[in-house]
Amino acid sequence: MNGLKRPVAATCIGAFAVAALLGIVALLGGGDFGETEVDILLTTVIVGITCIAVLCALTTTGTKWETIGLFGSLSAFVGAALALAATWGDFSGDAIYRALGVACTLAGACAWASLVLVASSARTAVSRAAGQLTATGLVIGAAMIIVPILTLPDWS
């Protein structure tokens, strides 16, 4: 993954720049502020959050935590695809929103864990233990969010 770090980072930054430009055009383009403009702004937010999660996951490149970064990136991309589909599509039922909630929870937990584990791995044994305990807490917290998403009755 070391060879992919630079192109992925450049792609994330470029995608966010394009999305931000579209958001600015949507805000400054005269006329009514309708559903399409809202969808464009939501797309900007989705792309931005995805880029942040992927850039956090890239910090694990070349470390023993690289698998967490890869899983976090995959979760972020799945979450982005589901969020874009929910933003621009017309969906009934709650399956897509449940999947979106799970993907976003996993992406956020992995992004945070990536930063914590990489930051704590080069320090003392106490720092490494604190990082691993924090990551364990993130797993527990993510499970506490995901289980209700998957088990609560129909949301409609």
TILO-47915 format. One line per 8 residues: number of its first residue (from 0); their letters; for each residue x, y, z of N, C-alpha, C. Coordinates in steps of 0.2 Angstrom, whole numbers. Example, Ala and Ser with C-alpha at 12.3 -4.5 7.8 and 13.67 -1.06 7.14 Angstrom:
BEGIN
0) AS) 66 -28 39 62 -22 39 66 -16 39  64 -11 35 68 -5 36 64 0 39
***
This chain:
BEGIN
0) MNGLKRPV) 4 -6 0 0 0 0 4 6 0  11 6 2 15 12 2 15 15 -5  15 12 -11 15 15 -17 8 18 -19  3 17 -15 -4 20 -16 -5 26 -12  -1 27 -7 -2 32 -2 -2 39 -6  2 41 -10 3 47 -13 -3 48 -18  -4 43 -23 -10 44 -27 -17 45 -24  -18 41 -19 -24 41 -15 -25 47 -11
8) AATCIGAF) -20 50 -8 -20 56 -5 -22 62 -10  -18 62 -16 -20 67 -21 -27 66 -24  -29 60 -25 -36 59 -27 -41 62 -22  -40 61 -16 -44 63 -10 -45 71 -10  -39 74 -10 -38 81 -10 -42 84 -17  -40 81 -22 -43 84 -29 -51 83 -29  -53 77 -26 -61 76 -26 -64 81 -21  -61 82 -16 -64 87 -11 -64 94 -14
16) AVAALLGI) -58 96 -17 -58 102 -20 -64 103 -26  -65 98 -30 -70 98 -35 -77 99 -32  -78 95 -26 -84 95 -23 -86 101 -20  -80 104 -17 -81 111 -14 -83 116 -19  -79 116 -25 -81 120 -30 -88 120 -32  -91 114 -33 -98 113 -35 -102 116 -29  -100 115 -23 -104 117 -17 -105 125 -18  -99 128 -19 -99 135 -20 -103 138 -25
24) VALLGGGD) -103 134 -31 -107 136 -37 -114 136 -35  -116 130 -31 -123 129 -29 -125 135 -25  -121 137 -20 -123 142 -16 -123 149 -19  -119 151 -24 -118 157 -27 -122 158 -33  -124 152 -36 -128 153 -42 -135 155 -41  -137 161 -43 -143 164 -42 -149 159 -43  -155 162 -42 -161 158 -42 -163 155 -36  -168 151 -36 -171 147 -31 -166 142 -28
32) FGETEVDI) -166 141 -21 -162 136 -18 -166 130 -17  -166 126 -22 -170 120 -22 -167 114 -20  -171 108 -21 -168 102 -20 -162 100 -23  -161 102 -29 -154 100 -32 -148 103 -29  -149 110 -27 -144 113 -23 -142 110 -17  -148 108 -13 -147 104 -7 -143 97 -8  -145 94 -13 -141 88 -15 -134 89 -17  -132 94 -20 -126 96 -22 -122 97 -15
40) LLTTVIVG) -125 101 -11 -121 103 -5 -120 96 0  -125 92 0 -124 85 3 -119 81 0  -118 81 -6 -113 78 -10 -106 81 -8  -106 87 -7 -99 90 -5 -98 88 2  -102 87 6 -101 85 13 -99 78 13  -103 74 9 -101 66 9 -94 65 6  -92 69 1 -85 68 -2 -80 70 3  -82 76 7 -77 79 12 -76 74 18
48) ITCIAVLC) -81 71 20 -81 66 26 -77 60 24  -79 58 18 -75 52 15 -68 53 14  -66 59 12 -59 60 11 -55 61 17  -58 64 22 -55 64 29 -54 57 32  -59 53 31 -59 46 34 -53 42 30  -53 43 24 -48 39 20 -41 42 22  -40 49 22 -33 51 24 -31 49 31  -36 49 36 -34 46 42 -32 39 42
56) ALTTTGTK) -35 35 38 -34 28 37 -27 27 33  -25 32 29 -18 31 26 -12 32 31  -14 34 37 -8 35 42 -6 28 44  -10 23 43 -7 16 45 -3 13 39  -2 16 34 2 13 28 9 11 31  11 5 29 18 3 31 18 1 39  13 1 42 13 -1 49 10 -7 50  10 -10 56 6 -16 58 -1 -15 58
64) WETIGLFG) -3 -9 58 -10 -7 59 -14 -6 52  -10 -8 46 -12 -6 40 -19 -10 38  -20 -15 41 -27 -19 39 -33 -14 42  -32 -11 48 -37 -7 50 -38 -1 45  -33 2 43 -33 7 38 -37 5 32  -35 -1 29 -38 -3 23 -46 -5 24  -48 -8 30 -55 -9 32 -58 -2 32  -55 3 36 -58 9 36 -59 13 30
72) SLSAFVGA) -54 12 25 -55 15 19 -61 12 15  -61 5 15 -67 2 12 -73 4 15  -74 4 21 -80 6 25 -82 13 23  -77 18 22 -79 25 20 -81 25 13  -78 21 8 -81 21 1 -88 18 1  -89 13 5 -96 10 5 -101 15 7  -99 18 13 -103 23 16 -105 29 11  -99 31 8 -100 36 3 -105 34 -3
80) ALALAATW) -104 28 -5 -108 26 -11 -116 25 -9  -117 23 -3 -123 22 0 -126 29 1  -122 34 4 -125 41 5 -126 44 -1  -122 44 -6 -124 47 -13 -130 44 -16  -131 37 -15 -137 34 -18 -143 36 -14  -142 37 -7 -148 40 -3 -150 47 -5  -144 51 -6 -145 58 -8 -149 59 -15  -146 56 -20 -149 57 -26 -154 52 -29
88) GDFSGDAI) -155 47 -25 -160 42 -27 -167 43 -23  -172 39 -25 -178 39 -21 -179 32 -18  -178 31 -12 -178 25 -8 -184 25 -3  -187 19 -3 -192 18 2 -189 12 7  -191 12 13 -189 6 17 -182 9 20  -180 5 25 -174 7 29 -168 3 28  -168 -1 24 -162 -6 23 -156 -1 21  -156 3 16 -151 7 14 -148 12 20
96) YRALGVAC) -153 14 24 -151 18 29 -147 15 35  -149 8 36 -146 4 41 -139 3 38  -138 1 32 -132 -1 29 -127 5 30  -130 11 28 -126 17 28 -124 19 36  -128 18 40 -126 19 47 -121 14 50  -121 8 47 -116 3 49 -109 5 46  -110 7 39 -103 8 36 -100 15 39  -104 20 40 -101 26 43 -99 25 50
104) TLAGACAW) -102 21 54 -99 19 60 -93 16 60  -92 11 56 -86 7 55 -80 12 52  -82 16 47 -77 21 44 -74 26 50  -79 28 53 -77 33 59 -73 30 64  -75 24 66 -71 20 71 -64 18 69  -64 16 63 -57 14 60 -53 20 59  -56 26 57 -52 32 56 -49 34 62  -53 34 67 -50 36 74 -45 31 77
112) ASLVLVAS) -46 25 76 -42 20 78 -35 20 74  -35 22 68 -29 23 64 -25 28 67  -28 34 68 -24 39 71 -21 38 78  -25 35 82 -23 33 89 -18 28 89  -19 23 85 -14 17 85 -7 19 82  -7 23 77 -1 25 74 3 30 79  -1 35 82 2 40 86 5 37 92  2 31 95 4 28 101 9 23 100
120) SARTAVSR) 10 21 94 15 15 93 22 16 93  24 22 92 31 24 92 33 27 99  29 26 104 31 29 110 32 24 115  31 25 122 33 20 127 28 15 127  29 10 131 25 4 132 18 6 135  18 11 139 12 14 142 8 17 137  11 21 133 8 24 127 5 19 122  8 14 121 6 9 116 0 5 119
128) AAGQLTAT) 0 4 126 -5 1 129 -12 5 129  -10 12 131 -16 17 131 -19 17 124  -15 17 118 -18 17 112 -22 11 110  -19 5 112 -23 -1 111 -30 -1 115  -29 1 121 -36 2 125 -41 6 122  -38 12 120 -42 17 116 -46 13 110  -42 10 106 -44 6 100 -50 1 102  -48 -3 108 -53 -7 111 -60 -4 113
136) GLVIGAAM) -59 2 116 -65 6 117 -69 8 111  -65 9 106 -68 11 99 -72 5 97  -69 -1 97 -73 -7 95 -79 -8 99  -79 -7 105 -85 -8 110 -90 -2 108  -88 4 107 -92 9 105 -96 8 99  -92 6 94 -95 5 87 -100 -1 88  -98 -6 92 -103 -11 92 -110 -9 96  -109 -4 101 -115 -2 104 -119 3 99
144) IIVPILTL) -116 5 94 -120 9 89 -123 4 84  -119 0 81 -121 -5 76 -126 -10 78  -126 -12 84 -131 -17 86 -138 -14 86  -139 -8 89 -146 -6 88 -148 -4 81  -143 -2 77 -145 0 70 -148 -6 67  -145 -12 68 -147 -18 65 -153 -22 68  -154 -20 74 -159 -24 78 -166 -20 80  -165 -14 79 -172 -10 81 -177 -11 76
152) PDWS) -183 -11 78 -188 -12 73 -188 -7 67  -193 -9 62 -193 -4 56 -194 3 58  -190 7 55 -189 14 56 -195 19 53  -199 16 49 -204 20 45 -210 21 49
***
